[in-house]
């Protein structure tokens, strides 16, 4: 009986100690502060086992269809190059600021079933979004098909495949300004976007930073 009580007391003490440590705020959650080695290994093992288990039953379709590969290349350019790069690209500012650093998918082809699951469902504790919320399975398989070809692809081949794709940072074209709109107005509305000085503050061309 005393053994059980001892274990209960130990568990309570550990829980209290962990609670005090969490409350202290000593753990740095900044993305520029790497995980402890043990934390990194544990998270990595949990992630890999979770992906392996959930992707095990996924049936991979034919990924050699040129039209499917081309579709995947265009979606990849629009959504993925900022983190995972593309033929001829160097590191991006976005990629440099992420932790963990996203894999460079120009260097290797991920296993198809795992890639499909990751693209569709995303990954917690990373910046990988769940694209399945906005893309159907066909488009996701298209990206997987493209990823199988990317590592051996030249810059020119990549450009030909992605010709006409919309850059993810380009955004939609702005509508023309409304006739007679004020300078600085929001296009299509005629509403000025110049800041209105707060009561008691002088209108000035300078702004505080």
C-alpha positions as CSV (number, residue, x, y, z in Angstrom):
1,X,0.0,0.0,0.0
2,X,2.8,2.4,0.9
3,X,4.3,1.8,-2.6
4,X,1.1,3.0,-4.3
5,X,1.0,6.0,-2.0
6,X,4.6,6.8,-2.7
7,X,4.0,6.7,-6.5
8,X,0.9,8.9,-6.1
9,X,2.9,11.4,-4.0
10,X,5.7,11.4,-6.6
11,X,3.3,12.0,-9.5
12,X,1.6,14.9,-7.6
13,X,5.0,16.5,-6.9
14,X,6.1,16.1,-10.5
15,X,2.8,17.7,-11.7
16,X,3.3,20.6,-9.3
17,X,6.9,21.1,-10.4
18,X,5.8,21.1,-14.1
19,X,3.0,23.5,-13.4
20,X,5.4,25.9,-11.6
21,X,7.8,25.7,-14.5
22,X,5.1,26.4,-17.1
23,X,3.8,29.3,-15.0
24,X,7.3,30.7,-14.7
25,X,7.4,31.4,-18.5
26,X,11.0,30.2,-18.6
27,X,10.4,28.1,-21.7
28,X,11.2,30.2,-24.8
29,X,8.5,29.6,-27.5
30,X,10.2,31.9,-30.0
31,X,10.7,30.4,-33.5
32,X,14.4,31.5,-33.4
33,X,15.0,29.5,-30.2
34,X,15.5,25.8,-31.3
35,X,13.9,22.9,-29.3
36,X,16.0,21.1,-26.8
37,X,17.5,18.0,-28.4
38,X,15.2,15.6,-26.4
39,X,12.1,17.7,-27.4
40,X,13.1,17.7,-31.0
41,X,13.5,13.9,-31.0
42,X,10.2,13.3,-29.3
43,X,8.2,15.6,-31.6
44,X,9.9,14.1,-34.6
45,X,9.2,10.5,-33.5
46,X,5.5,11.4,-32.8
47,X,5.2,13.1,-36.1
48,X,6.7,10.3,-38.2
49,X,4.7,7.5,-36.4
50,X,1.5,9.5,-36.9
51,X,2.1,10.1,-40.6
52,X,3.1,6.4,-41.2
53,X,0.0,5.1,-39.4
54,X,-2.5,7.4,-41.2
55,X,-1.0,7.1,-44.7
56,X,-0.6,3.3,-44.6
57,X,-4.0,2.6,-46.2
58,X,-3.9,5.3,-48.9
59,X,-4.0,3.9,-52.4
60,X,-1.7,5.8,-54.8
61,X,-3.1,6.4,-58.3
62,X,-1.2,6.7,-61.5
63,X,1.2,9.7,-61.1
64,X,2.8,9.6,-64.6
65,X,0.0,11.5,-66.4
66,X,1.6,14.6,-68.0
67,X,-1.6,16.6,-67.6
68,X,-1.7,15.7,-63.9
69,X,2.0,16.7,-63.4
70,X,1.4,20.0,-65.2
71,X,-1.6,20.8,-63.0
72,X,0.4,19.9,-59.9
73,X,3.3,22.1,-61.0
74,X,1.0,25.1,-61.3
75,X,-0.6,24.6,-57.9
76,X,2.9,24.0,-56.4
77,X,4.1,27.3,-57.8
78,X,1.1,29.2,-56.5
79,X,1.2,27.7,-53.0
80,X,4.4,26.0,-52.0
81,X,7.6,27.6,-53.4
82,X,7.9,30.2,-50.6
83,X,8.6,27.4,-48.1
84,X,9.8,24.4,-50.2
85,X,11.5,26.1,-53.1
86,X,11.6,25.2,-56.8
87,X,14.2,24.6,-59.5
88,X,16.5,27.6,-59.7
89,X,15.3,29.2,-56.4
90,X,17.5,30.1,-53.5
91,X,16.3,30.3,-49.9
92,X,13.4,32.7,-49.3
93,X,12.9,35.1,-46.4
94,X,9.8,33.2,-45.4
95,X,11.7,29.9,-45.3
96,X,14.6,31.4,-43.3
97,X,12.2,32.5,-40.6
98,X,10.4,29.2,-40.1
99,X,11.1,26.6,-37.4
100,X,11.3,23.8,-38.0
101,X,12.7,24.7,-41.5
102,X,10.6,23.2,-44.2
103,X,12.2,20.5,-46.3
104,X,13.7,21.5,-49.6
105,X,11.6,19.5,-52.0
106,X,14.0,20.1,-55.0
107,X,16.4,17.6,-53.4
108,X,14.2,14.6,-52.9
109,X,10.8,13.1,-53.9
110,X,8.6,12.4,-50.9
111,X,6.8,9.0,-50.6
112,X,3.5,9.5,-52.5
113,X,1.0,8.3,-49.8
114,X,2.8,10.3,-47.1
115,X,3.0,13.4,-49.3
116,X,-0.7,13.2,-50.0
117,X,-1.6,12.9,-46.4
118,X,0.6,15.8,-45.3
119,X,-0.6,18.1,-48.1
120,X,-4.2,17.3,-47.3
121,X,-4.1,17.4,-43.5
122,X,-1.1,19.7,-42.7
123,X,1.1,19.3,-39.7
124,X,0.7,20.7,-36.2
125,X,3.6,22.6,-34.7
126,X,4.9,23.5,-38.2
127,X,3.7,26.1,-40.7
128,X,2.3,23.4,-43.0
129,X,-1.3,24.1,-43.7
130,X,-4.1,21.6,-44.4
131,X,-4.7,22.2,-48.1
132,X,-7.5,19.7,-48.0
133,X,-9.8,22.4,-46.7
134,X,-9.5,24.3,-50.0
135,X,-8.3,21.7,-52.6
136,X,-9.9,18.4,-53.6
137,X,-8.1,15.1,-53.8
138,X,-7.5,15.4,-57.5
139,X,-5.5,18.6,-57.1
140,X,-3.6,17.2,-54.1
141,X,-2.6,14.1,-56.1
142,X,-1.5,16.4,-58.9
143,X,0.9,18.1,-56.6
144,X,2.2,14.7,-55.4
145,X,2.7,13.7,-59.0
146,X,4.7,16.9,-59.7
147,X,6.8,16.3,-56.6
148,X,7.9,12.9,-57.9
149,X,9.5,14.7,-60.9
150,X,10.8,17.9,-59.4
151,X,14.2,16.7,-58.1
152,X,15.5,15.9,-61.6
153,X,13.9,18.9,-63.2
154,X,15.8,21.7,-64.9
155,X,14.9,25.3,-64.5
156,X,13.6,25.5,-68.1
157,X,11.4,22.4,-67.6
158,X,9.9,24.0,-64.5
159,X,9.2,27.3,-66.3
160,X,7.5,25.5,-69.2
161,X,5.3,23.5,-66.8
162,X,4.3,26.5,-64.7
163,X,3.8,29.0,-67.6
164,X,0.6,30.9,-66.9
165,X,0.5,30.0,-63.2
166,X,-0.4,32.8,-60.8
167,X,2.4,33.8,-58.4
168,X,1.1,33.4,-54.8
169,X,2.4,36.8,-53.9
170,X,1.0,38.6,-57.0
171,X,-2.7,38.5,-55.8
172,X,-5.6,39.5,-58.0
173,X,-5.5,42.5,-60.2
174,X,-7.0,45.7,-58.6
175,X,-10.1,47.1,-60.2
176,X,-9.7,50.5,-62.0
177,X,-10.4,53.6,-59.8
178,X,-13.9,55.1,-59.8
179,X,-14.1,58.2,-62.1
180,X,-13.7,61.3,-60.1
181,X,-12.3,59.5,-57.1
182,X,-9.9,61.4,-54.8
183,X,-6.2,60.8,-55.1
184,X,-5.3,58.0,-52.6
185,X,-8.8,56.6,-52.8
186,X,-9.5,52.8,-52.6
187,X,-9.9,51.6,-56.2
188,X,-13.5,51.2,-57.2
189,X,-14.9,52.9,-54.2
190,X,-14.1,56.6,-54.4
191,X,-13.3,56.5,-50.7
192,X,-10.1,58.1,-49.6
193,X,-7.5,56.0,-47.8
194,X,-5.5,58.9,-46.4
195,X,-5.6,58.9,-42.6
196,X,-7.9,61.4,-40.9
197,X,-6.1,63.1,-38.0
198,X,-7.5,62.5,-34.6
199,X,-9.2,65.4,-32.8
200,X,-6.5,67.6,-31.3
201,X,-3.7,66.3,-33.6
202,X,-2.2,68.3,-36.4
203,X,-2.6,67.0,-40.0
204,X,0.9,66.2,-41.1
205,X,2.6,64.5,-44.0
206,X,4.8,62.6,-41.6
207,X,3.9,59.6,-39.6
208,X,5.3,58.2,-36.4
209,X,6.9,54.8,-36.5
